[in-house]
Amino acid sequence: MIRTRTTTLACALLIACAACDDDAAGPAANEALVLEVDGLPALDASTQNAYALWIEADGGVHRAATFNGGAGVTTVPFELPTARPARAFVTLEPSAGDTPSSFVLLGGSFQGARAELRLEGSLTNGQPLEQQPGAHSLFTSSNNVALGYPSYENAGLWLFNIFPSQNAHGTREVKLTPLRAAWTYEGWIVLHHGADDAVWISYGKYRPDEHGLLTSRDNTGSGPFSGDVDFVNGGIEDVPGDEWTTNLFDLPVPGGLTLPLVLDAVDHDGAAVWTHVITVEPSFDESEPLGAERPFIPVYANPIGAGGPQVPRRILPVAGVPVGRIAPSEP
């Protein structure tokens, strides 16, 4: 009797281990799976860009699908191009090809036939996005010599806190997680953010230093509407930001707005008219012409609102950054 029970138990363990081996082996080639991506924006058809899903297995990389994004969840059915997948990742592809670009957006390892895809380790070197980046201030420097201080201080936005101790990291500068070389941050002021008539105005692209601090100016310096003749190199600030006080170069003002801008304006209910936004952008957009910039993936946003230039505005993480998941296709 004891021998029979022992034999029965051994058989059960062998069957269970065989099932474990099947799970460890993962799905077979050509198995039907589904990618669901939430939060990747729709791509402008005129750019000829596309998102691509890639599967890593046994040292090789295989394109599994090409798709566009959009509002809400994008569902992408595909057949697994190889057995025993190890990892999946999503790229932004400037052109079609059999080799993935360096613009990796989401990635994650397979557990059986499933995978969770995240920004961390894709846009970044494994670090999460900074959750307490600090604060920005309203300030203008380009006209203080001629007009004195204060002079339209609410027409400029700069990434520093006039009260450094209020920042969690204890310095005046904003702190952001360093991105991989393929990506850069870009700052924006947005009028009626979220509405169909929203006006997005870029104040330049920038990257943090090795400590994550924004200790250098952005690629537009003090900005083309600051009144600085050499706005890229002129000005006194050594952090990202712009000013919108005067149209020295007779450029089209975004949205047909009148200068100087009033960034701390509120509506009749007291709600902020302007929002500050930080996005992640592909590095190939660093050469975008002034006024032709387009936002890609917002990662931080805060209403500017009332309070005057002397009140730092805390920069807040965006709740819905892109995520993805892969699972077996339902029959």
C-alpha positions as CSV (number, residue, x, y, z in Angstrom):
1,M,0.0,0.0,0.0
2,I,2.8,2.4,0.9
3,R,4.6,1.5,-2.3
4,T,1.5,2.2,-4.4
5,R,1.0,5.6,-2.8
6,T,4.6,6.5,-3.4
7,T,4.4,5.5,-7.0
8,T,1.2,7.5,-7.5
9,L,2.8,10.6,-6.0
10,A,5.9,10.2,-8.1
11,C,3.8,10.0,-11.3
12,A,1.8,13.1,-10.2
13,L,5.1,15.0,-9.7
14,L,6.4,14.0,-13.1
15,I,3.2,15.2,-14.8
16,A,3.4,18.5,-12.9
17,C,7.1,19.0,-13.8
18,A,6.3,18.3,-17.4
19,A,3.7,21.0,-17.3
20,C,6.2,23.4,-15.7
21,D,8.7,22.7,-18.5
22,D,6.0,23.5,-21.1
23,D,5.3,26.8,-19.3
24,A,9.0,27.6,-19.2
25,A,9.4,26.9,-22.9
26,G,6.9,29.7,-23.6
27,P,4.6,30.0,-26.6
28,A,5.4,28.5,-30.0
29,A,6.1,30.4,-33.2
30,N,3.0,31.7,-35.0
31,E,0.9,31.6,-31.8
32,A,-1.7,34.4,-31.9
33,L,-1.0,37.1,-29.3
34,V,-2.4,40.6,-28.8
35,L,-0.5,43.8,-27.9
36,E,-2.5,46.5,-26.0
37,V,-0.9,49.9,-25.7
38,D,-2.4,52.7,-23.7
39,G,-1.2,56.3,-24.1
40,L,0.8,56.3,-27.2
41,P,-0.3,59.3,-29.3
42,A,-1.4,59.0,-32.9
43,L,1.3,59.8,-35.3
44,D,1.0,62.5,-38.0
45,A,0.7,60.6,-41.3
46,S,2.7,63.3,-43.1
47,T,5.8,62.3,-41.0
48,Q,5.9,58.7,-42.3
49,N,6.8,57.6,-38.8
50,A,5.2,54.4,-37.3
51,Y,5.4,52.4,-34.1
52,A,6.8,48.9,-34.4
53,L,6.6,45.9,-32.1
54,W,9.8,43.7,-31.9
55,I,10.4,40.3,-30.3
56,E,13.8,39.2,-28.9
57,A,14.5,35.4,-28.8
58,D,17.7,33.4,-28.9
59,G,19.8,36.4,-29.7
60,G,17.7,37.5,-32.6
61,V,15.2,40.4,-33.0
62,H,12.1,40.0,-35.1
63,R,9.5,42.6,-36.2
64,A,6.1,41.4,-35.1
65,A,3.8,44.3,-36.1
66,T,3.6,47.9,-37.3
67,F,0.9,50.2,-36.0
68,N,-0.3,53.7,-35.1
69,G,-1.4,55.0,-31.7
70,G,-4.3,57.1,-30.7
71,A,-6.6,58.1,-27.9
72,G,-7.3,55.4,-25.3
73,V,-6.1,51.8,-25.9
74,T,-4.7,50.6,-29.2
75,T,-5.1,46.9,-29.8
76,V,-2.6,45.2,-32.2
77,P,-3.2,41.4,-33.0
78,F,0.0,39.6,-34.2
79,E,1.5,36.2,-34.7
80,L,4.6,35.4,-32.7
81,P,7.5,35.4,-35.2
82,T,9.6,33.1,-33.2
83,A,9.4,30.5,-30.4
84,R,10.6,31.0,-26.8
85,P,10.4,34.9,-26.8
86,A,12.5,36.5,-24.2
87,R,11.6,40.2,-24.5
88,A,9.3,42.6,-26.4
89,F,9.7,46.2,-27.1
90,V,8.0,49.0,-29.0
91,T,10.0,51.6,-31.1
92,L,9.2,54.8,-32.9
93,E,10.4,54.1,-36.5
94,P,11.4,57.0,-38.7
95,S,11.6,54.6,-41.7
96,A,10.7,51.0,-42.5
97,G,13.3,48.3,-42.0
98,D,14.2,45.0,-40.5
99,T,16.4,46.5,-37.8
100,P,14.8,48.4,-34.8
101,S,15.7,52.0,-34.4
102,S,17.2,53.4,-31.3
103,F,13.9,55.1,-30.4
104,V,12.7,52.5,-27.9
105,L,9.6,53.6,-26.0
106,L,8.3,50.6,-24.1
107,G,9.8,47.2,-23.2
108,G,9.5,44.2,-20.9
109,S,10.4,40.5,-20.5
110,F,8.1,37.6,-21.3
111,Q,6.6,35.4,-18.6
112,G,5.2,32.6,-20.7
113,A,3.0,34.2,-23.3
114,R,2.6,37.5,-21.4
115,A,4.7,40.6,-21.1
116,E,4.2,44.0,-19.4
117,L,5.9,46.9,-21.3
118,R,7.1,50.0,-19.4
119,L,8.9,53.3,-20.1
120,E,11.5,52.5,-17.5
121,G,14.5,50.8,-19.1
122,S,13.3,52.0,-22.5
123,L,13.3,55.8,-22.4
124,T,15.6,55.6,-19.4
125,N,18.4,53.3,-18.3
126,G,16.1,51.5,-15.9
127,Q,15.4,54.4,-13.6
128,P,11.8,55.5,-12.9
129,L,10.8,58.9,-14.0
130,E,11.4,61.5,-11.2
131,Q,8.3,61.9,-9.1
132,Q,9.3,65.2,-7.3
133,P,11.1,67.2,-10.0
134,G,10.8,70.5,-8.2
135,A,9.3,73.8,-9.2
136,H,9.5,76.5,-11.9
137,S,9.3,80.3,-11.5
138,L,7.8,83.2,-13.5
139,F,10.6,85.7,-14.2
140,T,12.0,87.9,-17.0
141,S,15.5,89.1,-17.2
142,S,15.8,90.5,-20.8
143,N,13.9,93.7,-20.0
144,N,14.9,94.4,-16.4
145,V,17.9,96.6,-17.4
146,A,15.7,98.8,-19.5
147,L,12.5,98.8,-17.5
148,G,13.8,97.9,-14.0
149,Y,12.5,95.1,-11.7
150,P,9.7,94.0,-11.7
151,S,8.9,94.3,-15.5
152,Y,6.4,91.8,-16.9
153,E,7.8,89.0,-14.7
154,N,4.7,86.9,-15.5
155,A,5.7,86.8,-19.2
156,G,8.6,84.4,-18.6
157,L,9.0,80.9,-17.3
158,W,12.2,79.4,-16.0
159,L,13.0,76.0,-14.5
160,F,14.3,77.1,-11.1
161,N,12.9,77.6,-7.6
162,I,13.6,80.9,-5.9
163,F,13.3,78.9,-2.6
164,P,15.6,75.9,-3.2
165,S,14.8,74.3,0.1
166,Q,11.3,73.7,-1.2
167,N,12.6,71.2,-3.7
168,A,13.0,67.6,-2.4
169,H,16.5,67.5,-3.8
170,G,17.5,70.8,-2.1
171,T,18.8,72.7,-5.1
172,R,17.3,75.5,-7.1
173,E,17.3,73.5,-10.4
174,V,14.6,71.1,-11.6
175,K,15.6,67.4,-11.4
176,L,14.6,65.0,-14.1
177,T,15.6,61.4,-14.8
178,P,18.3,61.2,-17.5
179,L,17.0,59.8,-20.8
180,R,18.7,57.5,-23.3
181,A,20.5,59.4,-26.1
182,A,17.6,58.9,-28.5
183,W,15.3,61.1,-26.4
184,T,15.2,64.6,-25.1
185,Y,12.9,66.6,-22.9
186,E,11.0,69.6,-24.2
187,G,9.1,72.3,-22.3
188,W,5.8,74.0,-23.2
189,I,3.4,76.6,-22.1
190,V,-0.1,75.6,-23.2
191,L,-3.2,77.8,-23.5
192,H,-6.5,76.0,-22.8
193,H,-4.6,72.7,-22.3
194,G,-6.8,69.7,-23.3
195,A,-9.2,71.7,-25.5
196,D,-9.5,71.4,-29.2
197,D,-8.1,74.9,-29.6
198,A,-5.1,74.4,-27.4
199,V,-2.1,76.5,-28.2
200,W,1.2,74.8,-27.5
201,I,4.3,77.1,-27.3
202,S,7.7,75.4,-26.9
203,Y,10.4,77.0,-24.8
204,G,13.1,74.6,-26.0
205,K,14.6,71.1,-25.7
206,Y,17.0,70.1,-22.9
207,R,18.7,67.3,-21.1
208,P,19.7,67.0,-17.4
209,D,23.3,66.6,-16.3
210,E,24.7,63.4,-14.8
211,H,23.0,64.1,-11.5
212,G,19.6,64.7,-13.2
213,L,19.7,68.4,-12.6
214,L,18.8,71.0,-15.3
215,T,22.0,73.1,-15.0
216,S,22.2,74.2,-18.7
217,R,19.9,76.4,-20.9
218,D,17.7,74.8,-23.5
219,N,18.3,74.9,-27.2
220,T,16.4,78.2,-27.7
221,G,18.1,80.2,-24.9
222,S,15.9,83.0,-23.7
223,G,13.6,82.5,-26.7
224,P,12.8,84.4,-29.9
225,F,10.2,86.6,-28.2
226,S,12.5,87.6,-25.3
227,G,13.9,90.8,-26.8
228,D,17.4,89.4,-26.8
229,V,19.2,89.9,-30.1
230,D,21.2,86.7,-29.7
231,F,18.5,84.8,-27.8
232,V,20.2,81.4,-28.2
233,N,23.4,82.5,-26.4
234,G,22.3,85.8,-24.7
235,G,20.5,86.2,-21.4
236,I,21.7,85.5,-17.9
237,E,19.9,82.3,-17.0
238,D,21.7,78.9,-17.0
239,V,18.5,76.8,-16.8
240,P,15.8,76.0,-19.4
241,G,13.1,78.6,-20.0
242,D,11.9,81.4,-22.3
243,E,10.4,84.8,-22.1
244,W,7.5,86.2,-24.2
245,T,7.7,90.0,-23.9
246,T,8.4,91.5,-27.4
247,N,8.4,90.6,-31.1
248,L,11.9,91.9,-32.0
249,F,12.1,89.7,-35.1
250,D,8.5,90.2,-36.3
251,L,7.7,86.5,-36.1
252,P,4.2,85.0,-36.1
253,V,3.2,84.8,-32.5
254,P,1.7,81.3,-31.8
255,G,-2.1,81.4,-31.7
256,G,-2.1,85.0,-32.8
257,L,-1.6,86.0,-29.1
258,T,-0.6,89.5,-28.0
259,L,2.7,90.1,-26.2
260,P,3.7,90.2,-23.4
261,L,2.0,87.0,-22.3
262,V,0.3,86.8,-18.9
263,L,1.1,83.3,-17.7
264,D,-0.5,83.7,-14.3
265,A,-3.9,84.6,-15.9
266,V,-7.1,82.9,-14.6
267,D,-10.6,82.6,-16.0
268,H,-13.8,84.0,-14.3
269,D,-13.9,80.9,-12.1
270,G,-10.3,81.4,-10.9
271,A,-8.9,78.4,-12.9
272,A,-5.5,78.7,-14.5
273,V,-5.6,79.7,-18.2
274,W,-2.1,78.4,-18.8
275,T,-0.5,75.0,-18.1
276,H,3.1,74.2,-18.0
277,V,4.0,70.8,-19.7
278,I,7.2,68.8,-20.1
279,T,7.2,66.2,-22.8
280,V,9.6,63.5,-24.1
281,E,10.7,64.0,-27.7
282,P,12.7,62.0,-30.2
283,S,16.2,63.5,-30.7
284,F,15.6,63.7,-34.5
285,D,13.1,66.6,-33.7
286,E,15.8,68.7,-32.1
287,S,16.3,70.5,-35.4
288,E,12.6,71.5,-35.7
289,P,12.2,75.1,-37.0
290,L,11.1,77.7,-34.4
291,G,7.3,77.7,-34.3
292,A,6.9,74.3,-36.0
293,E,7.5,72.2,-32.8
294,R,5.0,69.4,-32.0
295,P,4.5,67.7,-28.6
296,F,4.9,64.0,-28.3
297,I,4.5,62.3,-24.9
298,P,3.7,64.5,-21.9
299,V,5.3,63.3,-18.7
300,Y,4.8,66.4,-16.4
301,A,2.1,69.0,-16.2
302,N,1.0,71.7,-13.8
303,P,-1.4,74.6,-13.9
304,I,0.4,77.9,-13.6
305,G,-2.5,79.9,-12.1
306,A,-2.6,83.0,-9.9
307,G,-0.1,83.9,-7.2
308,G,2.3,86.2,-8.9
309,P,5.9,85.7,-10.0
310,Q,7.2,85.3,-6.4
311,V,5.3,82.0,-6.0
312,P,7.1,78.8,-7.3
313,R,4.8,76.4,-9.2
314,R,5.3,72.7,-8.3
315,I,5.8,70.5,-11.4
316,L,3.7,67.3,-11.2
317,P,4.0,63.9,-12.9
318,V,1.4,63.0,-15.5
319,A,-0.8,60.1,-14.3
320,G,-1.3,58.4,-17.6
321,V,2.2,57.7,-19.1
322,P,2.1,55.1,-21.9
323,V,2.1,51.4,-20.9
324,G,1.7,48.2,-22.9
325,R,0.8,44.5,-22.3
326,I,1.0,41.3,-24.4
327,A,-1.3,38.4,-23.8
328,P,-2.7,35.4,-25.7
329,S,-5.4,36.2,-28.2
330,E,-8.8,35.2,-27.0
331,P,-10.5,32.5,-29.2
